[in-house]
Amino acid sequence: MPSSAQLSKLALLISDFVAFALAFGCGCLLLIQYGHYEEVAHFNVWWDTTGLIHTSVHFLFVVLCLLRFYSQGLYSKRLPFWDELRIILMTLFYLSLLNGMVVLVAKWPFSRVLWLGSWSLSFFFIPFLRSRTRSLLRRLGVWTRPTIIVGSGQNALDAMAALKSEPQLGFEVSEFLSIHSRKFTSFPGQTPLREVPKAELIPYLRSKPSCEVFLALDESELTEAGPLIEEMGLYFPELFFVPTLAGLPLFGMDSYHFFSHELLILRSKNNLNFRPQSFVKRLFDVSVSLTLFALLSPLLLWIAISVRLSGPGIVYSHRRIGRNGKSFPCYKFRSMIPNADKVLQALLEKDPVARRQWNEKMKIENDPRVTGIGQFLRRTSLDELPQLWNVLKGDMSLVGPRPIVDKETERYGQRLEFYHRVRPGITGLWQVSGRSDTDYSTRVRLDTWYSKNWSLWYDFAILFKTVKIVIDRKGAY
């Protein structure tokens, strides 16, 4: 009887193969519908030279793609969604180009419609079927793994929060184990915390062979647990270690191992400190902004007319702090009444709830200053569209920390330097992590994390999640 892990690997492998087959089949339909007469004629006589060569070469590259997936751990490891998706898309992109180059160099009979259609559809079918397969495995009770976190401090809580943010990993935290005496008996979410003496930890974990084990010890716990961790390596072939790396740039971190020494050196770097990376981000901003201006011009015209009908003025600017601490005019569609400042002052004087919200988040729920069309624009974030002009000017980026006013700089404290290193963005990590429903300290932490861990792939991920957040209208007011 195969284990749940073996069933999961087999199911994902079959899912990927079916996805490739569906993509190739749809590519054949596209060929029949849109291909040139000569290509369609060859396709109808399937076992001629063209059909055999194209099918054989495509199948060879599908096998290479599956082998690449295997070597990257897509069948043996449980990777976070965006890491897995990056591996899948990059593998498909490079192998599809190689497929086309091989056929062209060899001068074999070749259908461009079939090549482009089958590989392009693979970009959709593979992630989609993988997601559906994991959902099915979860319902069958095969994918989910009970998880024990060894640790009782902030590092353990952070580990649980990270695992909960990636439900497709299938790790469900069942309990925490503390090897130190603690005053509390439960963690948030009523997850039980069990105190286990160090001498009894390994026997206790061995009594639960179906559980995954995460070691998420704080520094104070780690100094006393060295011999215990070494002993655990004898009994558990697979352990997850969660080191305390708060404050370090993590994306693209390199690790160095030294022969015969129990020493690990981590080399961190800030991607945006390298000019080529900064140039790529700027090129991406300009090209996407120009495209959006062209595509959204009818919508921009409709919004401008609607805003003008609600009162004088269409677009307004407000001084914000940008890259290197320089001030710039940040543009928005007008969403408030003309005397908004006086209305705000009167509201804060008489309404303690509004005053508390303003002090905590610099925002107010059910803001009486907002017009009817302004309410719609804010809920859908369409009031931010004029900032595409800020992006083209170089004041802002598509993705980055939200631009702040001068009075907010003191809330960043020493982390203000990280804010100054990047251009503020139309959207950012804060927007896709709760927006106005998060407190300001969380916003500062997220802005700092983005500055330290920037990558173009993360910009893609944030833009994709922004679309979903805007459609759901969560946390915006």
C-alpha positions in Angstrom: 0.0 0.0 0.0 1.6 3.3 -1.1 2.1 6.0 1.6 0.3 9.3 1.5 3.6 11.0 0.4 3.9 8.5 -2.6 0.3 9.0 -3.6 0.8 12.8 -3.5 3.9 12.6 -5.7 2.1 10.3 -8.2 -1.0 12.5 -8.3 1.0 15.7 -9.0 3.0 13.9 -11.7 -0.2 12.7 -13.4 -1.6 16.2 -13.0 1.3 17.8 -14.8 1.3 15.2 -17.6 -2.5 15.7 -18.1 -2.0 19.4 -18.1 0.6 19.1 -20.9 -1.7 16.7 -22.8 -4.6 19.2 -22.5 -2.4 22.1 -23.6 -1.2 20.1 -26.7 -4.7 19.0 -27.5 -6.0 22.6 -27.3 -3.0 23.6 -29.5 -4.1 21.1 -32.1 -7.6 22.7 -32.1 -6.1 26.1 -32.5 -4.1 24.8 -35.4 -7.2 23.5 -37.1 -9.0 26.7 -36.5 -6.2 29.3 -37.2 -3.3 27.5 -38.9 -2.3 28.0 -42.5 -3.7 25.6 -45.1 -0.4 23.7 -45.5 -0.2 23.2 -41.7 -3.8 22.0 -41.4 -3.3 19.6 -44.3 -0.3 18.1 -42.6 -2.2 17.8 -39.4 -5.1 16.0 -41.0 -2.7 13.3 -42.3 -1.4 12.8 -38.7 1.2 10.1 -39.4 3.1 12.0 -42.0 6.6 13.4 -41.3 5.4 16.7 -39.9 3.0 15.2 -37.3 5.5 12.6 -36.1 8.4 15.1 -35.8 6.4 17.8 -34.0 4.7 15.3 -31.6 8.0 13.5 -30.9 10.0 16.7 -30.2 7.2 18.2 -28.1 7.0 15.0 -26.1 10.8 15.0 -25.5 10.6 18.6 -24.1 7.6 17.6 -21.9 9.8 14.9 -20.4 12.6 17.4 -19.9 10.2 19.7 -18.2 9.0 17.0 -15.9 12.6 16.1 -15.0 13.3 19.7 -14.3 10.2 19.9 -12.0 11.5 16.8 -10.2 15.0 18.2 -9.8 13.6 21.4 -8.3 11.6 19.4 -5.8 8.1 20.0 -7.2 7.2 16.4 -6.4 9.1 15.8 -3.2 9.0 19.2 -1.4 6.1 21.4 -0.3 7.0 24.8 -1.6 5.2 28.2 -1.0 2.8 29.1 -3.8 4.8 31.9 -5.3 8.1 30.0 -5.2 6.5 27.0 -6.9 4.8 29.2 -9.5 8.1 30.9 -10.3 9.9 27.6 -10.9 7.0 26.3 -13.1 6.8 29.5 -15.3 10.5 29.9 -15.7 11.0 26.3 -16.6 8.2 26.4 -19.2 9.5 29.7 -20.6 13.1 28.5 -21.2 12.2 25.1 -22.4 9.5 26.4 -24.8 12.2 28.8 -26.3 14.7 25.9 -26.5 12.0 23.7 -28.2 11.5 26.4 -30.9 15.2 27.0 -31.4 16.0 23.3 -31.8 13.3 22.8 -34.4 14.3 25.9 -36.4 18.0 25.1 -36.3 17.3 21.5 -37.4 14.9 22.9 -40.1 12.3 20.3 -39.3 8.7 20.7 -40.3 7.2 23.0 -37.7 3.8 24.6 -36.9 4.2 27.9 -35.1 0.5 27.9 -34.1 0.8 24.5 -32.5 4.0 25.4 -30.7 2.8 28.8 -29.4 -0.6 27.5 -28.5 0.5 24.3 -26.7 3.2 26.0 -24.6 1.2 29.1 -23.8 -1.7 27.1 -22.5 0.7 25.0 -20.4 1.4 28.2 -18.4 -2.2 28.1 -17.3 -3.1 24.4 -17.1 -0.1 23.2 -15.0 -0.6 25.6 -12.0 -4.4 25.3 -12.2 -4.5 21.5 -12.3 -1.8 21.3 -9.5 -4.1 23.5 -7.3 -7.1 21.3 -8.1 -5.2 18.1 -7.4 -4.0 19.4 -4.0 -7.5 20.4 -3.1 -8.7 16.9 -4.0 -5.9 15.3 -2.0 -6.9 17.5 1.0 -10.5 16.4 0.8 -9.3 12.8 0.7 -7.1 13.4 3.8 -3.9 12.6 1.9 -2.3 16.0 1.6 -2.7 17.5 5.0 0.0 16.7 7.5 -0.3 17.2 11.3 2.6 19.5 12.4 4.3 20.0 15.7 6.3 23.1 16.3 9.1 22.8 18.9 9.4 26.3 20.5 7.4 28.6 22.7 8.5 32.1 21.8 8.0 34.6 19.1 9.8 32.6 16.5 7.4 29.7 17.0 4.4 32.1 16.6 5.9 33.5 13.4 6.4 30.0 12.1 2.7 29.2 12.7 1.6 32.4 11.0 3.8 31.7 8.0 2.4 28.1 7.6 -1.2 29.4 8.0 -0.6 31.9 5.2 0.3 29.1 2.8 -2.6 26.6 3.2 -1.5 24.7 0.0 1.6 23.5 1.9 -0.8 21.2 3.9 1.0 21.8 7.3 -1.7 22.0 10.1 -0.2 22.9 13.4 -1.6 20.6 16.0 0.5 21.7 19.0 3.5 23.5 20.3 6.2 21.8 22.5 8.1 23.8 25.0 11.4 22.5 26.4 11.3 25.4 29.0 8.9 26.3 31.7 6.3 28.9 30.5 3.6 30.7 32.4 1.0 30.5 29.6 -0.8 27.3 28.5 -2.1 28.2 25.1 -1.2 30.2 22.0 -3.5 32.4 19.9 -6.1 30.3 18.1 -6.2 27.9 21.1 -3.4 25.8 19.8 -2.2 23.8 22.8 1.2 24.3 24.2 2.7 21.3 26.0 5.7 21.5 28.2 8.0 18.5 27.6 11.3 18.0 29.4 14.3 17.8 27.1 14.9 14.2 28.0 11.4 13.3 27.0 11.2 15.3 23.8 12.6 12.7 21.3 10.5 9.8 22.7 7.4 12.0 22.6 8.0 13.0 18.9 8.8 9.4 18.0 5.4 8.4 19.3 3.8 10.6 16.6 5.5 9.3 13.4 2.9 10.8 11.1 3.7 14.4 12.3 6.0 16.9 10.7 8.4 18.5 13.1 9.4 22.2 12.9 12.2 23.5 15.2 11.4 27.1 15.8 13.4 28.0 18.9 14.3 31.4 20.1 17.9 32.3 20.7 17.6 31.7 24.4 16.2 28.2 23.8 18.6 27.4 21.0 21.7 27.9 23.1 20.6 25.1 25.4 19.3 22.8 22.7 22.4 22.1 20.7 23.1 18.5 21.8 19.3 17.8 21.6 19.1 18.9 18.0 22.1 16.8 17.1 20.5 13.7 18.7 17.2 14.4 16.9 19.1 14.1 13.6 19.6 10.4 14.4 15.9 9.6 14.7 14.2 12.0 12.2 15.3 11.8 8.6 13.6 15.1 7.8 13.4 18.1 10.1 12.4 21.7 9.4 14.5 24.4 11.0 13.2 27.9 11.5 16.2 30.1 12.3 15.8 33.5 13.9 16.7 35.8 11.0 14.4 38.8 11.7 15.8 41.9 10.1 17.9 40.2 7.4 17.1 40.4 3.6 16.1 36.9 2.9 15.3 36.8 -0.9 18.3 35.5 -2.8 20.3 34.8 0.3 23.3 32.6 -0.3 24.5 29.9 2.1 28.0 28.5 2.5 28.9 25.2 4.1 32.4 24.3 5.2 33.8 20.8 4.9 34.2 19.1 8.4 32.9 22.2 10.2 29.4 22.6 11.7 29.2 26.2 10.4 26.7 27.9 8.2 27.5 31.3 6.7 24.6 33.3 5.2 25.3 36.1 2.6 22.5 38.6 2.3 22.2 41.4 -0.3 19.7 44.1 -1.1 18.7 43.7 -4.7 17.8 47.3 -5.3 21.4 48.4 -4.4 22.5 46.9 -7.8 22.0 49.2 -10.8 21.0 46.5 -13.2 18.2 45.4 -10.9 17.1 49.0 -10.4 17.1 49.5 -14.2 14.9 46.4 -14.7 12.4 47.7 -12.2 12.3 51.1 -13.8 11.9 49.6 -17.3 9.0 47.5 -16.0 7.3 50.5 -14.4 7.5 52.6 -17.6 6.4 49.9 -20.0 3.4 48.7 -17.9 2.3 52.3 -17.1 2.2 53.3 -20.7 0.2 50.1 -21.5 -2.3 50.8 -18.7 -2.7 54.4 -19.9 -3.6 53.2 -23.3 -6.0 50.4 -22.1 -7.7 52.5 -19.4 -8.2 55.7 -21.3 -12.0 55.3 -21.7 -12.3 54.5 -17.9 -10.1 57.5 -17.1 -12.3 59.8 -19.2 -15.5 58.5 -17.5 -14.0 59.0 -14.0 -12.9 62.5 -14.9 -16.4 63.5 -16.0 -18.0 61.9 -12.9 -15.7 63.6 -10.5 -16.2 67.0 -12.2 -19.9 66.6 -11.9 -19.5 66.2 -8.1 -17.8 69.6 -7.7 -14.9 71.8 -8.8 -11.6 70.0 -9.6 -10.8 66.6 -11.0 -7.3 65.7 -9.9 -5.6 67.1 -6.9 -2.0 66.7 -5.6 -0.6 66.3 -2.2 3.0 66.6 -1.1 4.5 63.2 -0.2 7.9 61.9 0.7 9.6 59.8 -1.9 12.9 58.2 -2.7 15.9 59.7 -0.9 13.5 61.7 1.2 12.6 64.1 -1.6 9.1 65.6 -1.7 6.9 65.3 -4.7 3.3 66.0 -5.7 1.3 62.8 -5.5 -1.8 62.8 -7.8 -5.2 61.4 -7.2 -8.7 61.8 -8.5 -10.6 64.1 -6.1 -12.7 62.0 -3.8 -13.5 64.6 -1.1 -15.6 67.7 -0.7 -13.8 71.1 -1.2 -13.7 72.1 2.5 -12.4 68.7 3.7 -9.7 70.0 6.1 -12.2 72.0 8.1 -14.7 69.1 8.2 -11.9 66.8 9.5 -10.9 69.1 12.2 -14.4 69.5 13.5 -14.9 65.7 13.3 -11.8 64.9 15.3 -12.8 67.4 18.0 -16.2 65.9 18.7 -15.8 62.2 17.8 -13.3 60.2 19.9 -13.7 57.0 17.8 -12.8 58.9 14.6 -9.9 60.6 16.5 -8.5 57.2 17.6 -8.8 55.8 14.1 -7.0 58.8 12.6 -4.2 58.6 15.2 -3.7 54.9 14.6 -4.1 54.6 10.8 -4.3 58.2 9.4 -7.7 57.0 8.0 -11.4 57.1 9.2 -14.1 54.7 8.5 -17.3 56.2 7.0 -15.4 59.4 6.4 -18.0 62.3 6.0 -15.6 64.2 3.8 -15.8 61.6 1.0 -18.2 62.3 -2.0 -20.5 59.7 -3.5 -18.3 59.0 -6.5 -15.3 59.3 -4.2 -16.6 56.5 -2.1 -16.8 54.3 -5.1 -13.3 55.3 -6.3 -11.8 54.6 -2.9 -13.5 51.2 -2.5 -12.1 50.2 -5.9 -8.8 52.1 -5.6 -9.5 53.8 -8.9 -8.7 57.2 -7.3 -5.1 56.1 -7.4 -5.0 55.9 -11.3 -3.5 59.4 -11.8 -0.4 58.1 -10.0 0.5 56.4 -13.3 1.7 59.8 -14.3 3.9 59.9 -11.1 5.3 56.6 -12.2 6.2 57.9 -15.7 7.8 61.0 -14.1 9.9 58.8 -11.9 8.5 60.0 -8.6 6.8 56.6 -7.9 6.9 52.9 -8.9 4.0 50.6 -9.7 4.9 48.6 -6.5 6.5 49.9 -3.4 5.7 51.4 0.0 2.7 53.7 -0.1 3.8 57.4 -0.2 3.7 59.0 3.2 3.4 62.6 4.4 6.1 64.4 6.3 4.4 63.9 9.7 4.4 60.1 9.2 8.2 59.8 8.9 8.6 59.8 12.7 6.5 56.6 12.9 9.2 54.8 10.9 12.0 55.5 13.4 15.3 53.9 12.3 13.4 52.1 9.5 12.9 55.3 7.6 16.1 54.7 5.8 14.6 51.6 4.2 11.6 53.6 3.0 14.0 56.2 1.5 15.8 53.5 -0.6 12.9 52.8 -2.9 10.3 54.7 -4.8 6.9 54.7 -3.2 4.3 52.6 -5.1 0.7 52.8 -6.3 0.3 49.4 -4.7 2.5 47.5 -2.3 2.8 44.7 0.3 0.7 46.7 2.8 -2.2 46.8 0.3 -2.3 43.1 -0.2 -1.9 42.3 3.5 -5.0 44.0 4.9 -4.7 47.6 3.8 -6.5 49.9 6.2 -7.4 47.0 8.5 -3.8 46.7 9.6 -2.1 49.0 12.2 0.6 51.4 11.3 3.4 49.4 12.9 2.5 46.5 10.7 2.6 48.8 7.7 6.1 49.9 8.6 7.3 46.3 9.0 5.9 45.4 5.6 7.4 48.4 3.9 10.8 47.5 5.4 10.5 43.9 4.3 9.7 44.9 0.7 12.7 47.2 0.6 15.1 44.5 1.9 13.7 41.7 -0.2 12.7 43.2 -3.5 12.6 41.1 -6.7 10.7 41.6 -10.0 8.9 38.3 -9.3 7.6 39.7 -6.0 6.3 42.8 -7.9 4.4 40.5 -10.2 3.0 38.6 -7.2 1.9 41.9 -5.5 0.3 43.2 -8.7 -1.6 40.0 -9.1 -2.8 40.0 -5.5 -3.7 43.7 -5.8 -6.3 42.8 -8.5 -7.9 40.2 -6.3 -7.9 42.6 -3.3 -9.5 45.4 -5.3 -12.2 43.1 -6.7 -13.0 41.8 -3.2 -12.8 45.5 -1.9 -11.2 44.3 1.4 -9.8 46.8 3.8 -10.4 49.9 1.7 -12.1 53.1 3.0 
